[in-house]
Amino acid sequence: MDRGGIRRRLAVGLALLTASGVLAVAVPAQAHAAAPTRCEGRKVKTYPFSTGTLYVYKRGGHVCVITLSKRPGREQWMKASVQAYRARAVTDEGKSTRRAGPVTVHAGQRCVWVKGRVGRGSVSKGWILC
């Protein structure tokens, strides 16, 4: 084998090693960036209230809710909550500038109770999606 063949193989090997290193660093960053910022499935209900809107999505037996502020940018107390019948509520609450949630429960065919809050405004819907 001549020196040209060895150099080409080394260059290809180095290129593959570099590409795999870049992917190893980039993929976790993309996975972190792709953390859920919205609900999966189709939107089944929208509940506007004085300071925000609560969106309800359904996919298979899962129900997901997200609360969005009408005036994003100002930090205020926000909450998104969903509870399947005869189960504990799953809640995301705290200070935020834009949204609370998404929060998801497996409801199967059970009814769910959804709640949303932005600042002093809130919405709470009784048993829905029965």
Salt bridges, closest charged atoms under 4 A:
GLU40 OE1 - ARG59 NH1 3.82
